[in-house]
């Protein structure tokens, strides 16, 4: 295949698609929060089933938020940041926190806080490691994303200590990670922004629960359902991959409709090596680099059920 430059028409076309994706996912969340409870109260509990398809598109929601995290959802940096904040708040979290965690995942992939599928048997027993791993992939990651911003309602000094303790240790790359986290997450500007996001997210969820009234369990199931789908697939591209290759990840195949929903993030090795590329350029890059799929995403997801491995175990490729 002969490489060719991306045209202005292509960029404009996918810019319009991104705006529509943002509008669709923001509107779908607001519908789940406030429109569907009205339909339930007026038309009966059967309307609660409309939450199911809105939960099943959770990975598309996250993929769109992921584009904002990489600065690729909107053309302007400030517009992109604001759009990302809106999606993160409707997700129940804070854009600054999600962005920092994800970009550090790219920069320091497979560091000690970024490999739930591996554990050091000298420090952690196999049973505890399995409990932590399955708790994380069975919705635990989403719960952490929702609860962590609420910790920022504590005094600033306490927030600073929490951030430093989370990234404690002298092994590589923890000192550098700790320094970056203190700048991004423990400074006055960062704390103020995350507090605002936490309060807005909490208020939206509280108001939605009030709107749903006696049918609130349906709304809670919606939140946990979309949280499960994203948590279960978050680490699938890195499960039991080498610990010393920052850019390594699996490419996992999907049927075309699902690949479109995931915004081509199943081409994850290409994404890690070329994280500056927007989602719509990944298939072209996949072909240019003569990449291949290592397995299906379904097979990769189910393989996670084997649980975490001790770090001494040879990585699988």
C-alpha positions as a Python dict, from the first residue, in 0.01 Angstrom:
ca = {
    (1, 'X'): (0, 0, 0),
    (2, 'X'): (132, 345, -94),
    (3, 'X'): (110, 601, 182),
    (4, 'X'): (-75, 923, 104),
    (5, 'X'): (-144, 1238, 302),
    (6, 'X'): (-469, 1282, 491),
    (7, 'X'): (-688, 1529, 305),
    (8, 'X'): (-867, 1829, 452),
    (9, 'X'): (-1199, 1679, 340),
    (10, 'X'): (-1132, 1363, 544),
    (11, 'X'): (-1036, 1565, 850),
    (12, 'X'): (-1348, 1779, 820),
    (13, 'X'): (-1571, 1474, 768),
    (14, 'X'): (-1446, 1294, 1076),
    (15, 'X'): (-1456, 1616, 1274),
    (16, 'X'): (-1830, 1623, 1205),
    (17, 'X'): (-1858, 1257, 1306),
    (18, 'X'): (-1679, 1332, 1634),
    (19, 'X'): (-1918, 1616, 1711),
    (20, 'X'): (-2210, 1385, 1647),
    (21, 'X'): (-2058, 1116, 1868),
    (22, 'X'): (-2015, 1366, 2149),
    (23, 'X'): (-2372, 1489, 2110),
    (24, 'X'): (-2512, 1137, 2095),
    (25, 'X'): (-2333, 1006, 2404),
    (26, 'X'): (-2397, 1318, 2612),
    (27, 'X'): (-2766, 1310, 2514),
    (28, 'X'): (-2796, 937, 2577),
    (29, 'X'): (-2661, 979, 2930),
    (30, 'X'): (-2893, 1269, 3004),
    (31, 'X'): (-3182, 1063, 2867),
    (32, 'X'): (-3095, 778, 3104),
    (33, 'X'): (-3065, 1022, 3393),
    (34, 'X'): (-3377, 1234, 3343),
    (35, 'X'): (-3587, 1149, 3036),
    (36, 'X'): (-3644, 777, 3089),
    (37, 'X'): (-3760, 815, 3452),
    (38, 'X'): (-4027, 1052, 3324),
    (39, 'X'): (-4128, 791, 3065),
    (40, 'X'): (-4139, 524, 3338),
    (41, 'X'): (-4359, 735, 3563),
    (42, 'X'): (-4596, 820, 3278),
    (43, 'X'): (-4591, 499, 3075),
    (44, 'X'): (-4504, 229, 3324),
    (45, 'X'): (-4198, 22, 3427),
    (46, 'X'): (-4162, -130, 3080),
    (47, 'X'): (-3982, 190, 2976),
    (48, 'X'): (-3696, 100, 3211),
    (49, 'X'): (-3584, -159, 2955),
    (50, 'X'): (-3473, 131, 2735),
    (51, 'X'): (-3177, 157, 2973),
    (52, 'X'): (-3040, -172, 2839),
    (53, 'X'): (-2925, -50, 2495),
    (54, 'X'): (-2787, 267, 2657),
    (55, 'X'): (-2576, 49, 2886),
    (56, 'X'): (-2462, -178, 2602),
    (57, 'X'): (-2302, 113, 2415),
    (58, 'X'): (-2078, 192, 2714),
    (59, 'X'): (-1760, 96, 2529),
    (60, 'X'): (-1847, 340, 2253),
    (61, 'X'): (-1899, 610, 2515),
    (62, 'X'): (-1560, 533, 2668),
    (63, 'X'): (-1394, 526, 2324),
    (64, 'X'): (-1531, 875, 2253),
    (65, 'X'): (-1410, 1001, 2591),
    (66, 'X'): (-1078, 834, 2513),
    (67, 'X'): (-1045, 1049, 2200),
    (68, 'X'): (-1085, 1358, 2417),
    (69, 'X'): (-820, 1226, 2656),
    (70, 'X'): (-577, 1212, 2363),
    (71, 'X'): (-682, 1558, 2245),
    (72, 'X'): (-841, 1422, 1928),
    (73, 'X'): (-1215, 1465, 1981),
    (74, 'X'): (-1231, 1836, 1889),
    (75, 'X'): (-984, 2048, 1696),
    (76, 'X'): (-926, 2316, 1961),
    (77, 'X'): (-745, 2221, 2282),
    (78, 'X'): (-983, 2414, 2509),
    (79, 'X'): (-1296, 2289, 2331),
    (80, 'X'): (-1157, 1936, 2349),
    (81, 'X'): (-1090, 1970, 2723),
    (82, 'X'): (-1438, 2102, 2791),
    (83, 'X'): (-1599, 1828, 2584),
    (84, 'X'): (-1393, 1571, 2771),
    (85, 'X'): (-1499, 1715, 3105),
    (86, 'X'): (-1866, 1692, 3007),
    (87, 'X'): (-1834, 1327, 2909),
    (88, 'X'): (-1630, 1245, 3220),
    (89, 'X'): (-1882, 1411, 3452),
    (90, 'X'): (-2169, 1226, 3287),
    (91, 'X'): (-1961, 910, 3331),
    (92, 'X'): (-1944, 992, 3701),
    (93, 'X'): (-1579, 1092, 3724),
    (94, 'X'): (-1329, 1371, 3652),
    (95, 'X'): (-1160, 1432, 3317),
    (96, 'X'): (-835, 1543, 3479),
    (97, 'X'): (-810, 1221, 3678),
    (98, 'X'): (-903, 997, 3386),
    (99, 'X'): (-670, 1180, 3150),
    (100, 'X'): (-373, 1161, 3386),
    (101, 'X'): (-423, 791, 3457),
    (102, 'X'): (-460, 703, 3090),
    (103, 'X'): (-168, 910, 2961),
    (104, 'X'): (56, 765, 3233),
    (105, 'X'): (-61, 423, 3118),
    (106, 'X'): (81, 507, 2776),
    (107, 'X'): (402, 660, 2905),
    (108, 'X'): (476, 399, 3173),
    (109, 'X'): (273, 101, 3056),
    (110, 'X'): (297, -205, 3286),
    (111, 'X'): (440, -22, 3588),
    (112, 'X'): (346, -168, 3926),
    (113, 'X'): (12, 16, 3946),
    (114, 'X'): (-74, -61, 3584),
    (115, 'X'): (-66, -440, 3575),
    (116, 'X'): (-357, -588, 3768),
    (117, 'X'): (-304, -917, 3584),
    (118, 'X'): (40, -968, 3744),
    (119, 'X'): (164, -983, 4102),
    (120, 'X'): (487, -1031, 4295),
    (121, 'X'): (450, -1356, 4494),
    (122, 'X'): (709, -1226, 4743),
    (123, 'X'): (474, -945, 4840),
    (124, 'X'): (124, -1069, 4759),
    (125, 'X'): (-39, -1408, 4795),
    (126, 'X'): (-208, -1569, 4496),
    (127, 'X'): (-549, -1555, 4665),
    (128, 'X'): (-529, -1181, 4739),
    (129, 'X'): (-401, -1114, 4388),
    (130, 'X'): (-693, -1302, 4234),
    (131, 'X'): (-943, -1122, 4457),
    (132, 'X'): (-801, -781, 4357),
    (133, 'X'): (-790, -869, 3989),
    (134, 'X'): (-1144, -1003, 3962),
    (135, 'X'): (-1279, -719, 4177),
    (136, 'X'): (-1122, -472, 3933),
    (137, 'X'): (-1244, -629, 3610),
    (138, 'X'): (-1593, -701, 3750),
    (139, 'X'): (-1682, -330, 3780),
    (140, 'X'): (-1422, -236, 4042),
    (141, 'X'): (-1234, -10, 3803),
    (142, 'X'): (-1548, 192, 3733),
    (143, 'X'): (-1629, 221, 4104),
    (144, 'X'): (-1276, 353, 4166),
    (145, 'X'): (-1323, 608, 3886),
    (146, 'X'): (-1645, 729, 4047),
    (147, 'X'): (-1531, 733, 4410),
    (148, 'X'): (-1181, 877, 4367),
    (149, 'X'): (-1296, 1232, 4278),
    (150, 'X'): (-1499, 1239, 4600),
    (151, 'X'): (-1174, 1207, 4798),
    (152, 'X'): (-1087, 1553, 4666),
    (153, 'X'): (-1354, 1697, 4894),
    (154, 'X'): (-1110, 1633, 5179),
    (155, 'X'): (-865, 1909, 5284),
    (156, 'X'): (-589, 1985, 5033),
    (157, 'X'): (-315, 1862, 5265),
    (158, 'X'): (-488, 1526, 5293),
    (159, 'X'): (-533, 1504, 4916),
    (160, 'X'): (-161, 1572, 4869),
    (161, 'X'): (-67, 1295, 5112),
    (162, 'X'): (-301, 1049, 4937),
    (163, 'X'): (-149, 1128, 4596),
    (164, 'X'): (207, 1094, 4725),
    (165, 'X'): (133, 767, 4906),
    (166, 'X'): (-36, 620, 4598),
    (167, 'X'): (279, 675, 4394),
    (168, 'X'): (523, 595, 4674),
    (169, 'X'): (840, 393, 4627),
    (170, 'X'): (1179, 445, 4468),
    (171, 'X'): (1166, 184, 4196),
    (172, 'X'): (1141, 301, 3836),
    (173, 'X'): (924, 486, 3733),
    (174, 'X'): (759, 575, 4065),
    (175, 'X'): (964, 887, 4153),
    (176, 'X'): (885, 1038, 3812),
    (177, 'X'): (519, 933, 3834),
    (178, 'X'): (494, 1084, 4183),
    (179, 'X'): (632, 1414, 4061),
    (180, 'X'): (393, 1427, 3765),
    (181, 'X'): (97, 1331, 3984),
    (182, 'X'): (176, 1605, 4236),
    (183, 'X'): (183, 1860, 3954),
    (184, 'X'): (-133, 1743, 3777),
    (185, 'X'): (-346, 1614, 4063),
    (186, 'X'): (-231, 1775, 4387),
    (187, 'X'): (-185, 2139, 4290),
    (188, 'X'): (-447, 2409, 4369),
    (189, 'X'): (-578, 2419, 4011),
    (190, 'X'): (-603, 2042, 3979),
    (191, 'X'): (-774, 1999, 4316),
    (192, 'X'): (-1025, 2275, 4240),
    (193, 'X'): (-1114, 2125, 3902),
    (194, 'X'): (-1153, 1771, 4034),
    (195, 'X'): (-1367, 1900, 4323),
    (196, 'X'): (-1596, 2075, 4077),
    (197, 'X'): (-1627, 1759, 3869),
    (198, 'X'): (-1693, 1547, 4178),
    (199, 'X'): (-1970, 1776, 4299),
    (200, 'X'): (-2131, 1797, 3956),
    (201, 'X'): (-2117, 1420, 3905),
    (202, 'X'): (-2254, 1349, 4252),
    (203, 'X'): (-2532, 1605, 4206),
    (204, 'X'): (-2634, 1459, 3869),
    (205, 'X'): (-2645, 1105, 4004),
    (206, 'X'): (-2837, 1215, 4315),
    (207, 'X'): (-3090, 1407, 4106),
    (208, 'X'): (-3127, 1110, 3872),
    (209, 'X'): (-3192, 875, 4164),
    (210, 'X'): (-3459, 1116, 4287),
    (211, 'X'): (-3607, 1133, 3936),
    (212, 'X'): (-3627, 755, 3914),
    (213, 'X'): (-3792, 738, 4256),
    (214, 'X'): (-3904, 384, 4346),
    (215, 'X'): (-3749, 259, 4021),
    (216, 'X'): (-3400, 370, 4124),
    (217, 'X'): (-3261, 12, 4115),
    (218, 'X'): (-3304, 16, 3736),
    (219, 'X'): (-3090, 328, 3712),
    (220, 'X'): (-2830, 183, 3950),
    (221, 'X'): (-2817, -130, 3733),
    (222, 'X'): (-2759, 92, 3429),
    (223, 'X'): (-2462, 263, 3595),
    (224, 'X'): (-2311, -64, 3711),
    (225, 'X'): (-2380, -233, 3378),
    (226, 'X'): (-2191, 19, 3172),
    (227, 'X'): (-1921, 26, 3439),
    (228, 'X'): (-1885, -351, 3413),
    (229, 'X'): (-1850, -349, 3035),
    (230, 'X'): (-1570, -94, 3044),
    (231, 'X'): (-1396, -245, 3348),
    (232, 'X'): (-1400, -596, 3204),
    (233, 'X'): (-1235, -488, 2879),
    (234, 'X'): (-1004, -216, 3010),
    (235, 'X'): (-697, -439, 3052),
    (236, 'X'): (-782, -702, 2790),
    (237, 'X'): (-525, -566, 2542),
    (238, 'X'): (-245, -597, 2801),
    (239, 'X'): (-340, -918, 2979),
    (240, 'X'): (-18, -1114, 3052),
    (241, 'X'): (184, -904, 2808),
    (242, 'X'): (558, -834, 2864),
    (243, 'X'): (630, -606, 3159),
    (244, 'X'): (928, -438, 2993),
    (245, 'X'): (779, -327, 2660),
    (246, 'X'): (599, 5, 2705),
    (247, 'X'): (443, 13, 2359),
    (248, 'X'): (332, -349, 2345),
    (249, 'X'): (-36, -446, 2336),
    (250, 'X'): (-259, -696, 2158),
    (251, 'X'): (-454, -627, 1843),
    (252, 'X'): (-785, -808, 1896),
    (253, 'X'): (-1033, -862, 1615),
    (254, 'X'): (-1398, -758, 1628),
    (255, 'X'): (-1689, -781, 1383),
    (256, 'X'): (-1711, -457, 1183),
    (257, 'X'): (-2013, -311, 1367),
    (258, 'X'): (-1844, -362, 1704),
    (259, 'X'): (-1513, -230, 1573),
    (260, 'X'): (-1700, 85, 1470),
    (261, 'X'): (-1855, 107, 1818),
    (262, 'X'): (-1511, 71, 1979),
    (263, 'X'): (-1369, 337, 1742),
    (264, 'X'): (-1101, 92, 1626),
    (265, 'X'): (-946, 69, 1974),
    (266, 'X'): (-922, -307, 1920),
    (267, 'X'): (-620, -219, 1701),
    (268, 'X'): (-453, -148, 2029),
    (269, 'X'): (-90, -219, 1945),
    (270, 'X'): (-116, 34, 1663),
    (271, 'X'): (-278, 281, 1902),
    (272, 'X'): (2, 246, 2157),
    (273, 'X'): (273, 292, 1897),
    (274, 'X'): (91, 580, 1727),
    (275, 'X'): (-116, 733, 2004),
    (276, 'X'): (-120, 1070, 1828),
    (277, 'X'): (-342, 923, 1555),
    (278, 'X'): (-720, 974, 1580),
    (279, 'X'): (-943, 668, 1577),
    (280, 'X'): (-1033, 695, 1209),
    (281, 'X'): (-670, 672, 1095),
    (282, 'X'): (-593, 349, 1282),
    (283, 'X'): (-717, 102, 1014),
    (284, 'X'): (-502, 275, 752),
    (285, 'X'): (-199, 260, 982),
    (286, 'X'): (-278, -103, 1063),
    (287, 'X'): (-251, -184, 692),
    (288, 'X'): (57, 32, 636),
    (289, 'X'): (245, -144, 916),
    (290, 'X'): (124, -485, 794),
    (291, 'X'): (-11, -556, 1139),
    (292, 'X'): (-216, -860, 1232),
    (293, 'X'): (-474, -958, 1492),
    (294, 'X'): (-343, -1178, 1773),
    (295, 'X'): (-684, -1321, 1861),
    (296, 'X'): (-1048, -1220, 1882),
    (297, 'X'): (-1149, -975, 2152),
    (298, 'X'): (-1395, -1231, 2287),
    (299, 'X'): (-1119, -1488, 2326),
    (300, 'X'): (-893, -1230, 2490),
    (301, 'X'): (-1169, -1125, 2728),
    (302, 'X'): (-1246, -1482, 2834),
    (303, 'X'): (-875, -1557, 2883),
    (304, 'X'): (-879, -1305, 3166),
    (305, 'X'): (-1083, -1553, 3367),
    (306, 'X'): (-763, -1754, 3419),
    (307, 'X'): (-664, -1480, 3661),
    (308, 'X'): (-340, -1295, 3735),
    (309, 'X'): (4, -1450, 3698),
    (310, 'X'): (316, -1410, 3915),
    (311, 'X'): (566, -1170, 3761),
    (312, 'X'): (817, -1451, 3722),
    (313, 'X'): (588, -1626, 3472),
    (314, 'X'): (712, -1578, 3114),
    (315, 'X'): (493, -1325, 2932),
    (316, 'X'): (261, -1442, 2655),
    (317, 'X'): (283, -1287, 2309),
}
